[in-house]
Amino acid sequence: MDPFLVHDAAVVGPATHAIVIGVSAYPHLIGGTGPLSAHHEGMTQLTSASPSARSVASWLIESLHDPAKPLATVALLTAEDERRPFRNARTGADHLVEPATMANVKRALRAWAGRGASEDDRLIFYFCGHGIAGGTEVSLLLSDYGEHPDNPMDGAVDFGGMLRGLEAKAAREQCFFVDACRTGSEIAVAAVGYLGDPVFIANARNLPIPAPPPRLSPVYYSTVPGHAAYGYPDRPSPFAEALILGLKGAGSDDNDGEWRVSTTGLKLAIDSYLERAFGPGTRRAQVPATDNLSTFYLHSLEGPPVVDVFVGCRPEQANAAADLCCLSGGVVQNRRGPAEGEWKLSLQSGQYEFVADFAAGPYRRATRSRYVSPPYRRVPLEVSR
Amino acid sequence: MSGRLHLHLNKYLLGDAVERAAIASVRAIPSSGSIASPAGNPLELVIPSGSAPPLQVDLEPGRYLVQAELPSGDLIADEVDIAEEQDSVLNLRTGDSPHEWLSWPQLLGRVESAEEYYAGTTPPVPAPTEVGWLTEVDPERHDVWEILAGRGRSEDDLARQVFASSRPIEPIDQDEVAQLYQVVADGSWDRAALPDASPPHPGVLDRRYLRVTQGPRSRLVCLPAPWTSLNTETEVPIQVLVRAGGAISVIIRDPLLGAALGFLTSGSLPAAERLFDQARHVLYRKQTNPLGAAGAGYVLLGTEQGSEPKEWHGWIANMLRWFEWIPDGAIQHAWLKLRHRATGQDLDDARAELVTAYRRGLPFYSIGLQWLVNGLTFFAGEDREVARMLANVQQVARRTDLRETFTIVRMPDL
């Protein structure tokens, strides 16, 4: 049994294999339990990375559903202040999560890529933790980053190198989620191109001949090159939340008759969620980025998705006097009394009526019918005096 | 019987008739007061903006949800009722531009909407900015990669010569945070500001570069010129936006392809493919607009599925052979060989074409720089020449703003 697996289901035929890594504890960075690395570059302990990884792994196990490539395995590695078990929501079994050290991650990555043994298999990769960048290339820092004074990058994965090296692996659908900073780093620059261990070497002579079908390998970054990614204290990061919301349905469409989440729909959902997470009308603090985006379906929903809806009066100051109401088929679904700001509610995709009522002037009643569908819906209610 | 929808993205774009501005899906939804499930698959449409006439679509009577994805990444949605034998108009509204002269950059997401532009944050203090044509860059005479990688010696007169001489040009508009330059206007070169075509290369077009200097920092901008409209077969204006904070963007005011380039920037190749007029059409007309064809090549390769040969594979080969001044063709053909390798010879050919691409100079498209790094990596382990090239390209890639469609490189100190 692979010690890194927290989920292992028998699947006959093409399958999905995921690896999820979350590094919150860095012993050799500021606030860590070990000797401080001279190459800490101001990086501290993280509070969001491990909760992000755990929530992504949980969601995949509990909910990911693709009849064409059912979920077979999930490997999980974390670095936390203390090791805590992970409960598999499907089996109820507790698993001791292995630490996200370089040695462990290397073993786990190779086993993961090996499980995607057929062209029809799918690989999913998620990382949350510190990242540093040298130009466009990003290093993913593992818990033992900085342990070796002679080469702190011993504890880092060269993500770009890994991505290139995985071209030689059988699975033709490979999906990557990188929830980490991509800010420039002195150590990355000083390393002159060495950004850690790529784990898989890209070499033309390793490529199978004749070539298999083109690899589809979208990469979702939580932020654009040169910029930071952010986390919340002790809860999943904005990017992890956006990813899960996208998979739950914000990234779905029913273009072919059933609700499914595609890679392109997921990008729209993540982009729009992160834009809202950092507040409308302000300069965005975190802009996600995508590379190699190509379209395939990742997940099938059991029914219509639940969609975030934002209802508000125009002019905005009318919200403070408005009784807002949402109806479906003439039946009241939700209400909100007078309050500042927009009213956020979650509704199943479908047709709704939205009403702004005013017990006292100066505004008049306004109504609007709106069809709610992914990724989100904004419902402005124009009110007049 | 059906009604007719007139669909348009409501945005002033300097009077340009932008035929292909955004992607919209149109789907039937229950009429007001009904909870019946919608039927039928949504229509996927490319919608116009600016002064282009609205797109006309015949639809069955009923209510429709229209969702549009803009090149900036923004999503807008609205609903419209279609009545039997009647015309309905839907003008989708997007955020206002801070100025009319920033309308194209705002459509493409290179400038925020007016609301965000004036969000109250203190604008960065603008550094003195100078923009000029470079007059001496010639990949035949210099290894531009070596120089841009900072490996040229500071006392190297050649390097100084390459990057030191430029002819300044003036912005066409500016405010306290942005300057806009337009290097091709009204379909003709501004000959007064252009350097002489030197040295002469029979049959090979000279490439055009701008140098943008802000304070101590200089950047090299690979201009995608000439950019020829597939409609009129005349050159379209190229705008260069320089922000006080340092960002530089190149915007092509092409009514057919300008918006598609925005999707390329936002990493949304599938959307770019739809807006590129199924891309194949653009690649087919590479003689008219070879630089547009190079963009289409990235889109087609980047979204390709399945192993079977495609008609456009041959057109990528022609890009390699016919347009030596466009390194992107060699990069794309190398990837085609790598991806569809049938024998070891295909790998050898891919290596040779990557080396050719390197020798042809900086790719016009920044995505090409990333593909060149990725391609060379596969051969660098056992080939010293390729390893040297890879080191240079990686170093240049570190100096390149890969969020931009076209290659813009921070220059080393010379």
Interface residues (C-beta under 8 A of the other chain):
Chain A: G134 G135 T136 E137 G160 G161 R164 V189 G193 I201 A202 N203 A204 R205 L207 I209 P210 A211 P212 P213 P214 L216 V224 P225 D253 N255 D256 G257 T264 K267 L268 D271 S272 G281 T282 R283 A289 T290 D291 N292 L293 S294 T295 S328 G329 G350 Q351 E353 S369 R370 Y371 S373 P375 R377 R378
Chain B: I29 P30 S32 G33 S34 I35 P38 N41 P42 R63 L65 Q67 E69 G73 L75 A77 E79 E112 E115 E116 A119 T121 S266 G267 S268 L269 P270 A271 G302 T303 E304 Q305 G306 S307 L338 R339 H340 R341 A342 T343 G344 D346 L347 A350 R351 Q370 V373 N374 T377 F378 F379 G381 E382 A391 Q394 Q395 A397 R398 R399 T400 L402 R403
